[in-house]
Amino acid sequence: MFLGILSDLSLAPGFLTKDMDPLWYRSFTSTIGNVNTYCGLLAMLLPILVIRFVASRNGWQRLLVTFGLILCYLNLFLTHADSLYFCAGISLLTLTVWCMRNEKRLVGWIFNLGLLGLSGCVTAILVRVNEDLYLDEITPHLLKIHLPFLILLLSIAALAGYLYLAIRSSARRRRRILRGLFLGSLVTTGMAVVVGFTYLLSHFDREFLNRRGLLWEIAFRAFLEGGFREKLIGLGPGNIDEFALTYRHLIVRHYDGIYQIENAHNDLLEYLATTGLLGFCAYGAIYVTVTVDFFRRLVLRKRMNMRMMYAYAGLFGYMIQSLLNGPHPLTTALFFAMLSLYRAEMGGVPETASAASEQRC
């Protein structure tokens, strides 16, 4: 993450970019390479760090996680990929609901908001120091309306409000307030997701989200234009680029004379085209099962230990970013590793004595 920040500030060590085409420099980050792959990793790492920060009871652990969170948030503001905002936004909204279930987690969440605002303020200072610093479209707008500073003020006000209630209110009243915050955050998260997707769909065209609209159209056409066998089992894994040759003229026109397509930048559409309805339904069922299971456990207050929460966080981070990036071999491998952890904690692998004694959420 530190190297990623140096890359964003154009301060990366020379050996990392020695033979790189200047055209691709802004799409390069850290030692990972492609900025979208890096964003996929950050989208999985950020919610895991937030959970560790919010739930940690060890001072040194929390200090270490604080450093990691600040680096993550700085990457959020500085990395040359606006899709990370979408991924981080939905992940953080989902975790807000979880934090509202517990008073201590609520306090940790307030401090987490403070770190987010503080990182944004640091970014604003870096932009003032270096006015030639390249940023993608969203960050300059957020800095222009002083949103990071407002988030920092909000976290301070929220902390002051909590301290006032902790001193002046009974535990029973605080539980009632917390219950109201939980229901409010649950409804707000649902509404935000619906409004967000409605807005995105209403603005969809081939230039949508840095020409992702074109790639999604090609992937969907690959499914529609295939025969019965292709609709059932697809074109074959990794063959989206072969079909895309049919639309080479469109790709070259929209990519300023360059022909490039490695994937559909959407896992579900990629697998619909390459593995057909069978693969799409099987893969999509993972997304539905994990999401429904998480909110069911949250609403019904069912058991969720820390390892299960890490699995949920990593899975949600991957699933959200996979709607805009990938699939990439590195992040896909981590996705299935998180699925293994999730399945183990669901009872597929017997719990050890140490796991049974682990902190419950």
Stockholm file with secondary structure:
# STOCKHOLM 1.0

chainA/1-361         MFLGILSDLSLAPGFLTKDMDPLWYRSFTSTIGNVNTYCGLLAMLLPILVIRFVASRNGWQRLLVTFGLILCYLNLFLTHADSLYFCAGISLLTLTVWCMRNEKRLVGWIFNLGLLGLSGCVTAILVRVNEDLYLDEITPHLLKIHLPFLILLLSIAALAGYLYLAIRSSARRRRRILRGLFLGSLVTTGMAVVVGFTYLLSHFDREFLNRRGLLWEIAFRAFLEGGFREKLIGLGPGNIDEFALTYRHLIVRHYDGIYQIENAHNDLLEYLATTGLLGFCAYGAIYVTVTVDFFRRLVLRKRMNMRMMYAYAGLFGYMIQSLLNGPHPLTTALFFAMLSLYRAEMGGVPETASAASEQRC
#=GR chainA/1-361 SS CHHHHHHHTTCCCGGGSTTCCGGGGGGEETTTEEHHHHHHHHHHHHHHHHHHHHHCCCHHHHHHHHHHHHHHHHHHHHSSCTHHHHHHHHHHHHHHHHHTTCHHHHHHHHHHHHHHHHHHHHHHHHHHHCTTCCCCSHHHHHHHTTHHHHHHHHHHHHHHHHHHHHHHSCHHHHHHHHHHHHHHHHHHHHHHHHHHHHHHHHTCSTTHHHHHHHHHHHHHHHHHTSCHHHHHHCSCTTCHHHHHGGGHHHHHHHTTTCCCCSSCSCHHHHHHHHHHHHHHHHHHHHHHHHHHHHHHHHHHTCCCBHHHHHHHHHHHHHHHHTTTSCCCHHHHHHHHHHHHHHHIIIIISCCCHHHHTSCBC
#=GC SS_cons         CHHHHHHHTTCCCGGGSTTCCGGGGGGEETTTEEHHHHHHHHHHHHHHHHHHHHHCCCHHHHHHHHHHHHHHHHHHHHSSCTHHHHHHHHHHHHHHHHHTTCHHHHHHHHHHHHHHHHHHHHHHHHHHHCTTCCCCSHHHHHHHTTHHHHHHHHHHHHHHHHHHHHHHSCHHHHHHHHHHHHHHHHHHHHHHHHHHHHHHHHTCSTTHHHHHHHHHHHHHHHHHTSCHHHHHHCSCTTCHHHHHGGGHHHHHHHTTTCCCCSSCSCHHHHHHHHHHHHHHHHHHHHHHHHHHHHHHHHHHTCCCBHHHHHHHHHHHHHHHHTTTSCCCHHHHHHHHHHHHHHHIIIIISCCCHHHHTSCBC
//
